[in-house]
Amino acid sequence: MKPYAEMTKEELASEYEQMKQIYHKYQGMELNLNMARGKPCREQLDLSMDMMNVLTSDADLSCADGTDCRNYGVLDGIEEAKELMGQMMENDPANIIVYGNSSLNVMYDTVSRAYTHGIMGNTPWCKLDRVKFLCPVPGYDRHFGITEYFGIDMIPVPMSETGPDMDMVEKLVAEDESIKGIWCVPKYSNPQGYCYSDETVRRFARLRPAARDFRIFWDNAYGVHHLYEDPEKQIHIIEILAECKKAGNPDMVYKFASTSKITFPGSGISALATSENNLVDIKNQLKHQTIGHDKVNQLRHVRFFSNGYTVQEHMMKHAAILRPKFEAVEEIFEKELGGLGIATWTRPLGGYFISFDACSGTARQIVDKAKKAGVTLTGAGATWPYHKDPNDSNIRIAPSYPPLEDLRTAATLFTVCVRMVTAGNMLNKMNTVEV
């Protein structure tokens, strides 16, 4: 099929009518499929079921140092858990705090602490006239939700395959003291699946922000989430804390990670890695918030994995489940949309999402049409601050949760919606039909 831009009015009208008929057939199927969030599927969750057996009622629940994990204490996490997370995050266990199941919760707390009490003696953000955050776009909606909740102004920064526009980042942070942070998903980014280049990481480390309390919120959510076993397809990025230390900016980064999509999202463990100065600042607040997080769960993870190499083996099992789903979606997109000139999409090597860009002004219509036919997608605009995609074009595709055959159905229906909406909009502009 020729590109839409080369079609005559008659050809576009024929395409629109054909897609509308197929769409109505899907509506009659009463589908109820969900691709809205990057949730692990049942088969992925089953991979960790043996973790439920590593601690039994007669198990020794003491750490190597003799700490009884059933009791109070150990504010920053048991040493074995810090070592496990340190191997996974490529950081010294001494620079790590282990938390509960959600790294998002840790990020929220980190912003909240800065807002109410300030960072390392600096003015609390709530006492400032204006606070701003840089937000690479498209990006993670829950990041944006945190800063929006605190009334922080969000400034979009364009993303490329090598990371955020660093010329823009460097200029803005150097000139504006009210810019206090930037959200980053450096590896297999949400939603594009992009990975920051070594040069991008080094430019982050060399930033010279006007604000002394500027921090990089480095969400390494997908650090071990490769889709392929081939080492040449497994992306590795250089470690940000080490680079910041080399550049004379040891305190500039908060690095987050969790086992949420490794074991059980509802009951994993999370961690923050940062400098010694930041750790002192954080623990000063944390001691008033908790006596310690779930050490029994930390011990459960340690005994299930034992080391970072075991984590890597475990993640290859996840990849074997996820890879066919990503490849199925990409195959369907190429078959149904390739060459039409109406959409582009990413082909990630890891992570949980595919970023899809439709024609400008169509994303909300496409998502709405898909929902009316029984397929729920992430809301259009969600990948931008304030849910306002200026082009109304980006849609996040989450292939992980549905069974493969359901996913094929959902992806095919999605392409029908893309073609129908795009053809209809083009015809409307030609004033030939009403949709």
N, C-alpha and C positions, 0 to 999 in steps of 0.2 A: 504494500500500500504506500502511496506517495505521502510526503509530508502534508499536514493540514494546510500550511501556508501556500502550497501549490495547488490546492483543490479549487475547483470552480464552486459556485454557489450550489449548483445542483448536486455535485459530489458531496459537499458538506451536509446538505439536507438529507441525502441518502444515508450517509454515515450516522447522522443524528437519529434518524428513524430506526435504523437497524439496532443501534445501541439501546434505544428506548425500549424496543421490543424485548431484547435480551434482559434488560433491567427489570422489566415487569415479570418475566419468568422467575427471576431470582426472588422478587417480592413474594411470589406465590409459594416459595419454598419454606417460608416462615423460619428463616435462619436466626440463630442467636449465637453469634461468634464474637469474640473479644480480642482485639489487638491493641488495646489502649495503653497497657503498662508492660514494663519489662519484667514480668513475673516468671520465675522458673516453673517449668511444667512438672507434673507429677513424677515423671520418670527421672527428672533431675533431683527432686527431693528424695526419691527412693535411694539414690546413691549414698546418702548419708545416714540411712536408717541404722546401720551397725553402730553408729555413734551412741545410740540409745542403750547399747549393751556394754559399753566400756566401763560404766560405773554402775555397780549393783549395790544392793543393801549391805553386802559384806565386804565391799571394796575399801581399800585404804584411801581415804580422801585427804591425805596430807600431801603437801608439796615437798620438794626435795629439801627445803630449809626447815621442814617440820610444821609449817603453818597448817592448821586445820581449816580446810576450805569451807566447812559448814558454818564457821563462826564469823564474827565481825572482823573488820580490819583490812589492811593492805589496800590503801587508797588508790594506788596507781596500777593495780593488777599484779597477779602472781608472776614471779620471775620467768617461769616456763612459758607462760602465755606471751610475755613481752619478747622472749626469744623467738617464739613461733611467728608472731606478727612482724618482728624485726627482719626475719629471713624473707618473709613475704613482701615487705615494704622496702627492703634493702637499706635498713637503718639500724643503728646501734640500739639494742634494747634499753640502754640507759637513757635514751632520748624519747622513750615511748610511754604513754599512758594507755592502759587497756580499759575500755568502758563496757557498756552493755551492748545490746544487739544492733543498735542503729547508729551509723556514722552521721546520718542526717541530724539526729538528736545532738550529737557532739558539735556539729557545725552551728546549729541553732544556739546552743549554749555559748559557743565562742563569740558569736555576734552579740548575743544578749549581754555577756560579761563586758564586752567592749562598750556597749551602749549604756549600761548602767554604772560601770565602775572605771572604764577606761582601760587602756593597755599599758602596762609597765609604767604607771604613774602619769600617763598622759590624760588630758581632759576627757571625761566620759562623753561619748558621742551625743548623748541626750542633751548635753549642755551647749552644744554647738548649734549655730544658726542653720547649718546645712551639712549633710553627710552624703557622699556619693560612692557608688561602687561601679566598677567596670564589669560588663557582662558580655562575654563572647557569644555571638549569635550565628546560627541557632544554638540554643543551649538547653540546660536542664531546668525544667519548670519549677522543681522544688527548691533549687538554689534561689531562683528569682522570687519564689514565694516567701522565703525567709527575709530577704532584704526589703521586699514590699511591706511585709508585716510590721517592720520596724520604721517604716516611713522613710527609708533610705532611697535617694534618687539613683536610678539605674541608667547607665550610659551604655548603649549597645556598641560592641566592637566587632567588626567583621572577622569571621573565621576563614582560614584557607586550609589546604591539606597539610601545611606545616605548623598550624596553630593560629593564634590570634594575630591581628595586624599589629606587629610590634612597633612599627614607626608611630602609630597612633597611641599605643599604650605608653611608650617612653615619653612622648610629648605631653600627654595628659597628666601623668603622675608627677612629672617634673614641674609642671606649671600650676597645678591646682592642689592646694593643701587640704581641700575638703574631700579629695578622693582618698578613701581609707582602705580600699581593698579591691580585689578582682577575684571572680569565680573562675576556676580552671578545672577541666577534666582532661588531663594531659594525654591519657592513653585510651584509645578506642572511645573517643569522645561521644557524649550523648548530645545530639542524636546521630552525628555523621559517621562516627567510627574513625575519626582522624586521630593521628598521633603527632605530638609536638616534635619538631626536628631538634637535633642537638643544638643548633644555633638559636632556636627559639628559647630553649631552656636556659642557655647561657645568657641570652639577652634579658630574660626574667631575673636571673641572678645578679646581673649588673645594673638593675634599675637604680635610679637615684631619685626616689620620691621626695616631694616637698614635705609630705606629712611624715613625722617621725614614727607614727603609729600605723603606717600603711602596712598591710599584710596581704600576702598571696594565699588564698584559700585553695589549696592544691588537693582536689578530691580524686584520689587514685582508686576510684571505685572498680575499675576494670583492669587493674595491673596484671592479673594472672589469667584473664579471660580471653585466651586465644581460641580461634575457631579451627586452626589447622595444626597438625602435629609436626609438619615440616618446619624445622628451625628457621629456614629462610623466610617463612611467612609469619613468624612470630616476632612482632616488633618489640624492640627494647629501646627505652629512652634513658638518657643519663639522669642520675639522681640529683634532685633539686637542692636538698639540704647541703650536700657536699659542695655543689657549685656555688651556693650562696656564701658558704664559709670561705671558699677560695676568693670570692669577689668582695669580701669584707662586709657582707650583709647577713651575718649568721642568724639574726632574729626575724627575718622578713617573711618566713614561711610557716604556715600551719598545714601539715600534710595529714590527710585522713584516709582511712581504709577500713574495710570490714570483711567478714565472711558471709555477708548476707546472701549473696548469690553463689556461695561456695558450699555452705551446709544448709541451714534452715533460715530463711529471711526473718522469720519471727523470733528466732532464738539463737542468733549467731553471736559473735563478739566483734567489737569495733575498736579502733585505736587511733591515736593522734601521735604523730612524731613531730618534734620541733626542737628548738635550741634549749639549752639549760636555762637561760634567762626567761624564756617564755614558759618553761615548765614550772619554775618557781612562781611566776605570776598566776598561772592556771591553778596550781595546787593550793594557793592561798585562798582562792574562791571555792575550789572543789571540796575542801575540808569542811566547809559550812553546808554543803549540798548533800553529801553522802558520806557514809563510813566506809564505803567500798562497794564495788559492783559484784555481780554474781560470780564468785570464785569457783563454785561447783561447775558452772557452765564453762568457765575458762579451762578448768582441769579436764573436763570432758573433751573439749576440742584438742587439747594438748595430747591426750592419750589416744585419741582417734588418729591424729595426723603424725605425731612424733617429731616431724621436721618439715622444712619447706619443700624438700624433694617429694615427699608424700603428697603435699598439696598440689604440686605440678602434675603428678600422676592422676590425681583425683580430677583435676581440671580437664585432662584429656578425655575423661569419660563424659564430662559435660559437653565438650566440643563434639564428640561423636553423636550426641543427641541434637545439638543445636545446628551443626553445620548443614545437614540436609534441609533444615527449615529455611535457613538463609539462602541457600542455593536454589531452593524451590521458588522462593519469592523473586529472586533475581532472574531466574529463568522465565518465569511468567511475565515479569515486567518487560524483559527484552522481547519476548515473543509477541506480546500484545501492544506494546508501546514503542518498541525500538524503531527508529527511522521516521516516526511521525512528527518529531520536532516539537512535541508538546510537554515533555517532561524529562527530568534528569534525576538520577538517584545514585547514592553512594554504594560501594561494594566493599564493606568493611572486612578486615581480617580478624576482628575480635569484637568484644563488647556485646551489646544487646539490641542495637537498633540499626535501622536503615533510614537515612534522611532522604526524603522525597520532595522534589521541587516541581510543582505544577506551573501552569501559566499564571501570570500575575492576575489576581482578582478571582481565583477559582477555588482556593483551598477550602474555604468555609462551605461552599456549595458541595464540593466533593465529599467532605466529611459528613455533611448533613444527608446527602443522598445515600451514602453507604449505611448510615445508621437506620434510615427508613427501610432499607432492604435487609437489615438484621446483622450488620457488621459494625461494631463499635471501635472507633479509632481514637487516639489522643486528639483532644480538641485542637482545631486549627488555631494558630496563634500562640499555643502553649509554649512553644520553643523560643518565644521572645518575651522580654520584660513587659509586664502589665497585660500580657496576652494580646499584644498589638504587633502583629507582623505587618510592616508597612506595605509589603507586596502581596499579602494574603496568598502566599504560594507554598510555604513549607508545611509538610506533614510528616510526623514521626511514625515510622512503621516498627511495630514490636512483634517479631515473629516467634518469640520463645514459647508462649503459653499454649496456643491451640495445638491439638494433634495435627500431624502432617497433612492428612487429607482435608481436614477442616481448614487448615491454613491455605491449601491450594485453592479451595473454594473461595475463601475470603479474599485472597490476593487477586483472583480472576475477577470477582465482582468489583473489587476496587478499581481495576483497570477499566472496566465497563463504565463506572461512574466518572473516571477521569476523561474518557473519550466522549461520553455523552455531554457532560458539563462543558467541556472545552468546545466541542462542535456547536452546542447550543449558544454559548456566549459569542462565538465568532459569527454565527448566523444572526444573532441579535444585532451585532454591530453593523451587519450588512442590511439590516431591516428587512429580512426575508421571512422570518418566522418568529413566533413568540413562544418562549419556553416557560 
